[in-house]
Amino acid sequence: MRIALFQMTSGIDPAANAAAIERAIGEAKAGGAAMLFTPEMSGLIDKDRERAAPHYHGQGEDPVLARVRAAAKAAGLWVHVGSLAVRADDGRLANRAFVIDDAGEIRATYDKIHLFDVDLPTGESWRESASYAPGSRAVVVEETPVGRLGLTICYDLRFPALFAALAEAGAEVIAVPAAFTVSTGEAHWHLLLRARAVEAELFVVAAAQGGRHEDGRATYGHSLVAGPWGELLLDLGDAHGTVGFVDLDLERIAEVRSRLPALKHRREFDPVRPMAVAGPATAP
């Protein structure tokens, strides 16, 4: 099964970002892919909240989503939109992924569970929870071109329990769309993606933002695909606006799991309890 990954440098104009995704859909279809994967925040990256505010819409009114659905239908191509910022029912934002089928229908959505609230050694400070509501539901999408597809977004990568739950629910491929910072990407991106693939014994597909964005931030790039043995099947490096292709052999999953059945070896265990430290022996 051939898939395509689109490495974007999303900017502050949703219309321009939508046009870039439309071009990637055409390129993915021409290259023989059955499904295209785009990064986190495909529709807009803008840390200026006042400037960005007019571009936030409910799911049903989001213009980027509407254009991607129309383009997917016209091309007859499945599209995993890594995420868009959409207005949730409570008025807050959701960092939401979409799986769109080849008829332009939304098959599934997923709201990012783990929010990026960190202070990095570089001086960067991010508070995703200041604007976004966390999701609470793990999602596996049945009957996609890549089999059963588990959904995560970016910072979720650092929480292996989510990947284990998706694997145990039958996922064969897990998507990790991202907008990793340069410093965390250089330190952990390849390491964590390969580790999650090895632990869950499946394919990890990670379409990423990469380059210098209009709002001034920089993202790491290196959209990649890792196989169930941890093998690196694709790495787009620091390319900008690039569509990359890879062929997935889902039978590889059964081969790896039969050779090293770690998923079957998982066992329940009692919660960790602090142990009392024995003091020095006293004389009778």
N, C-alpha and C positions, 0 to 999 in steps of 0.2 A: 504494500500500500504506500503510495507516494503522498507525502505531505509537503507543505510549504510554510516557511516562517518569514514574517515581515519584520525586519529591524527598522524601527522608526526613530525619528527625532521630532516628536510631536511639538507643536508650537502653540501660540496663544489664539489662533484662528481656527475654530472648529470646522469651518467650510474647507479650508486648505487641508486639514488633517483628513477629512472625509474623502476629499479628492485623491489624496495619497493612498488611502485604503482601497478606493475603487480601482486605481491603477494596479495595485498589488493583486487584487482579485483577478484582474485580466491576465496579469503575468503568471499567476499561479495556475490558472486554468490552461493557459497556453503551454505551460511546462508539464502538464499532465498530472497535476496534484488533484486529489479528491477533497482536500481540506486545507484551508489557510488558517494560520495562527498569528494573531497580532499581539502587541505588548499591553501591559497595564497602562491605563490612561491614554488610550489610543486617540480619543476625541479631543483632549485638551490637556496641556500642561502649562499652568500659570500659577505661580505662588503669590501673585497680587490678587488677593481675595476680592477686592472691590471691582477690579477690572474683569475678573472671571465670573462674578455673580450673575450677570445677565445671560450667561451661556449654560446655566444649570437648569435642567428641565426634568419633569417626570418622565418615566420610561416611555410612555405613550406619545410624548411630544418631542422626544429628543431627535434633532435633525440628523445627527451623525448616524444614529442607529437606523433611522428610516432609510438613509441613503445606502448604508451597508446591506440592509435587508433587500433593497431593490437590486443592488449590484449582484448579490449572491444568487438571487432568483434568475436574473438575466444571464448569468454565467453558468448556472446549474452547478454551483460549488458550495460546499459547506464552509462556514467561517466561524472560528472561535475568536470573538472579540475579547481580547485579554481583560479589559475593563473600560468602563465609562463612569464618570461621576454623574449620578442621577439623583433627583430629589426623591427621597423616600416618603412614605405616607405621613410620617411625623414631622416632615419639614426639613429634617436633617438630610445630609448627603449619604449615599451609599456608593462604595467602590465596588461596582457590579460587573461581573463577567457575563457574557451571552454566548450561547451556542445556537447558531442559526443554520438551518438545513438548506438544501439545494433548491427548495421552493420559497425561500425567504422567510420561513416561519421560525419563531423562537422556540427551540426545543427545551431549553433549560437556562436558568440564571443561577448565579452564585454571588453572594455578598462576602467580601473579604472579612475573615474572622479576626485575625490578629493585626492590630493597628500599630503603625510604626511611630512610636514615641521614644525618641532617643536623643542623646547628646554625644556626638562623635568626637574623637580626639582631634579631628581637623578643625573643630569649632562649629561644624554644622549642627543645627538643632532642628529636629522635626517633631511636630505634634499632630499626627494624623487624626487623633481623637478629638482635636479641637473643632474639626469640621465634619467628621464622618462618624456614623453609627456602625458598630461592629455587627457582622453577621453572626449567626448562631447555628447554621445548618450545613453539614457536609453534604456534598452532592456528587453522585456518579450518574453519568448520562448513558443510557442504554442505546445500542444500535446506531452508533455513529460510524463513519468510514474507518475509524481507528478502533473499532470495538467499543468496549466500555471505558468511558473517559471520565477520570476524576478531575475535579476542578479545585484549584488553589490560586492565590494571588500573592506574589512577591514575598513579603515578610512572613507569610505562612510557611515558607521554606525552612525556617528555623525551628519548626515545631514538628518533630518526626511522628508524634502520636497521630496527627491528622493524616499523614501519608500512610501510616499503618492501618488506620481505620478505612481509608479509601481502598487499599489493597485487599483488606479482609472483606470489603463489600463487593469485590470482583473487578476492580479497575484493572485495565491492561495498559493504559497510558494515563499519565497525570500531567496536566498542563500547569505550568508555572510562569504565567506572564509577569513581567517585572519592569520596574524602573529603578534598578539598583544604583546607589551612589557609587562614584568611582572608588572611594577608599574601601567600602565594604565589598565591592565587587572584586577588586584586586586581591583582597584577603580571603574571601569566602565563597564566591560565586561558583567556581568550578568544583571546589571541594564539597560543598553542600549538595549541589545538584547530583553529582555522581554518587554521593553517599545515600541520598534518598532513593535513587534508582537501584542501588545495590541492596539496601535494606528491604525495599518493597518488591524487588525482583520484577521490575517492569520498565517500561519506557517513560522517560521524563522529557517533556517538550517545553522548552523555555524560550518564548519570543520576548525580546527585550528592547527597551529604549536605549539609544546610544548616541552620544555626542553632546555638543553644546546647544542648549535650548534657548529659545527667544527670551524666556524669563530669567536667564542667567545661570540656571543650574546646569550641571553636567551629569550624564548617566554613563554607565559602564559599557553597555553593549554586550557583545559576545553571546548573542542568541545561540542556543545550542540544543542538541538532542543527545541524551545519554541512554545507553541500552541497559538491559537487566543485569549484565555482568559488570556494569560500570564503564563500558567502553564508550568513548566519545565519537559520535557518528556525524556531528556537524558542529562547527563553531564559526560564526560570522565575524568574529573579531571586532574591530572598531569601524566597520563599514557603515555608511549612512544610507538610509532609504533603499536597503537591499532585500531582495527576496531570495532565500536559500531553499534548496530542496533536499529531501532525504527519503529513502525507501525503508519502511518499517516491515520487518518480518515478525508477525505476532507469534508465530510458532516458536520463536526464540525464547519466549517467556516460559513455556512448558519445558523446554530443554534445560534452561537454567534451574528451574524449580525442581526438576526431577534429579538433577545432579547435586543440588545443595538446597534441600527443602526447609529453609529457615522459617518460612511462614508457618509450616506445620509444627515446628518445634517450639513455638511460642507457648508459654505457660503462664497461668495466673499465679500471683504471689501475694503474700500478706503485705500490708502497708509497712513502710519503714518506720521503725520506732527507735528513738534514742535509747542507747544502752547505758545503764549506770556504770560509772567507772569505779572499779573496786579500789578502796583505800588501802593503805599499808596495813599489814597484819599487826595485830596487837598481842602483846605477851599475855599469857593467862594470868 
